[in-house]
Amino acid sequence: MTIRRMDHVGIVVDDLAAATAFFVELGMTLQGEMSLGNEAVDRIVGLDGVRTDVAMLETPDGGGRLELIKFQSPPAETGEPRAPANTPGLRHLAFQVDDIHATVARLQTHGAELVGEVVPYGNSFHLCYLRGPQGIIVELAEKIG
């Protein structure tokens, strides 16, 4: 059996409202928010006493979803939100945009910082990395031409 599709990417954040606002400003649509916590959730994630707040967002084309999760309990034991791009693990999310410079400017009003700079990648894309909420690295790509 093969997979049918990738459903979503989940990211744990400390400030759910700020992270949600950042991705809405990027152009995603908030599908809904909910609070979760029960024995089934505990068993799924392998923790006891889980209580979370969740925001689910979707890309404009409907092909990608992002789940932002704020754990109310139990408290996290580790985490390095400003890990550099070469640290093993999930490091960045990539989005194609229409106007990279305007998108960077809008996201900077939500606390985003350029990791490097906006550069042309050959003749195909202008690319950059931004560090957004919780240190999440977002790659932006604008097609050239």
C-alpha positions as CSV (number, residue, x, y, z in Angstrom):
1,M,0.0,0.0,0.0
2,T,1.2,3.5,-0.7
3,I,0.4,6.7,1.0
4,R,-2.5,8.7,-0.4
5,R,-1.2,12.2,0.4
6,M,0.7,14.2,2.9
7,D,-2.0,15.6,5.2
8,H,-0.2,18.3,7.3
9,V,2.9,19.3,9.1
10,G,2.6,19.9,12.9
11,I,4.7,22.5,14.7
12,V,4.8,23.0,18.5
13,V,4.8,26.7,19.4
14,D,4.8,28.7,22.7
15,D,2.7,31.6,21.3
16,L,-0.1,30.2,19.3
17,A,-1.7,33.6,18.5
18,A,1.5,35.1,17.2
19,A,2.4,32.0,15.1
20,T,-1.1,31.9,13.7
21,A,-1.0,35.6,12.8
22,F,2.4,35.1,11.1
23,F,1.1,32.3,8.8
24,V,-2.2,34.1,8.1
25,E,-0.1,37.1,7.0
26,L,1.9,34.8,4.8
27,G,-1.3,34.0,3.0
28,M,-2.6,30.8,4.7
29,T,-6.2,30.5,5.7
30,L,-7.2,29.6,9.3
31,Q,-9.4,26.6,9.0
32,G,-10.2,26.3,12.7
33,E,-9.0,26.3,16.3
34,M,-9.6,23.7,19.0
35,S,-8.5,22.5,22.4
36,L,-7.6,18.8,22.8
37,G,-6.8,16.6,25.7
38,N,-8.0,13.2,26.7
39,E,-6.7,9.6,27.2
40,A,-6.7,9.0,23.4
41,V,-4.4,12.0,22.8
42,D,-2.1,10.9,25.7
43,R,-1.8,7.5,24.1
44,I,-1.2,8.8,20.6
45,V,1.6,11.2,21.6
46,G,3.0,9.1,24.4
47,L,2.6,11.7,27.2
48,D,0.4,11.8,30.2
49,G,-2.0,14.7,31.0
50,V,-1.8,16.3,27.5
51,R,-3.8,19.5,27.1
52,T,-3.2,21.4,23.8
53,D,-4.6,24.3,21.9
54,V,-4.4,23.8,18.1
55,A,-4.8,26.0,15.0
56,M,-5.1,24.4,11.6
57,L,-4.1,26.5,8.5
58,E,-4.3,25.8,4.8
59,T,-2.5,27.1,1.8
60,P,-4.5,29.0,-0.8
61,D,-4.4,26.1,-3.3
62,G,-5.8,23.7,-0.7
63,G,-2.8,21.4,-1.1
64,G,-1.0,22.0,2.1
65,R,-2.0,22.3,5.8
66,L,-0.1,23.4,8.8
67,E,-1.1,22.4,12.4
68,L,0.2,24.8,15.1
69,I,0.1,23.3,18.5
70,K,0.5,24.9,21.9
71,F,0.9,22.4,24.7
72,Q,-0.6,23.6,28.0
73,S,0.6,20.4,29.7
74,P,2.8,18.6,30.2
75,P,5.7,21.2,30.0
76,A,8.4,20.6,27.4
77,E,11.7,19.4,28.6
78,T,13.9,20.4,25.7
79,G,13.9,22.6,22.6
80,E,16.2,24.9,20.7
81,P,14.0,27.3,18.8
82,R,16.9,29.2,17.1
83,A,18.7,26.1,15.8
84,P,20.7,26.9,12.7
85,A,19.6,25.6,9.3
86,N,22.1,22.7,9.3
87,T,20.9,21.2,12.6
88,P,19.4,17.7,12.1
89,G,15.6,17.5,12.1
90,L,12.8,19.4,10.5
91,R,14.4,22.7,9.7
92,H,12.2,24.7,7.3
93,L,8.9,25.1,5.5
94,A,9.0,26.4,1.9
95,F,6.4,28.5,0.2
96,Q,6.3,29.9,-3.3
97,V,5.1,33.6,-3.3
98,D,4.3,36.2,-6.0
99,D,6.4,39.1,-4.6
100,I,9.2,38.0,-2.3
101,H,10.3,41.5,-1.2
102,A,6.7,42.5,-0.3
103,T,6.2,39.2,1.5
104,V,9.4,39.7,3.5
105,A,8.3,43.2,4.5
106,R,4.9,42.1,5.6
107,L,6.3,39.2,7.6
108,Q,8.9,41.4,9.3
109,T,6.0,43.4,10.8
110,H,5.2,40.1,12.6
111,G,8.8,39.7,13.9
112,A,10.3,37.7,11.0
113,E,14.0,38.2,10.5
114,L,16.0,37.4,7.4
115,V,18.5,34.5,8.1
116,G,20.7,35.5,5.1
117,E,19.5,37.6,2.2
118,V,17.2,37.4,-0.8
119,V,19.2,36.1,-3.7
120,P,18.6,34.9,-7.3
121,Y,19.1,31.1,-7.6
122,G,20.2,30.8,-11.2
123,N,17.6,31.9,-13.6
124,S,14.7,30.2,-11.8
125,F,13.9,31.7,-8.4
126,H,14.6,34.5,-5.9
127,L,15.1,32.7,-2.6
128,C,15.5,33.6,1.0
129,Y,15.2,32.1,4.5
130,L,13.3,33.9,7.2
131,R,13.2,33.1,10.9
132,G,9.6,33.4,12.1
133,P,7.8,32.6,15.4
134,Q,9.5,30.1,17.7
135,G,12.5,30.2,15.4
136,I,10.7,28.4,12.6
137,I,12.6,28.9,9.3
138,V,10.4,29.7,6.3
139,E,11.9,29.6,2.9
140,L,10.3,31.9,0.4
141,A,10.6,31.4,-3.4
142,E,9.6,33.8,-6.2
143,K,9.7,32.5,-9.7
144,I,11.9,34.6,-12.0
145,G,10.2,35.7,-15.2
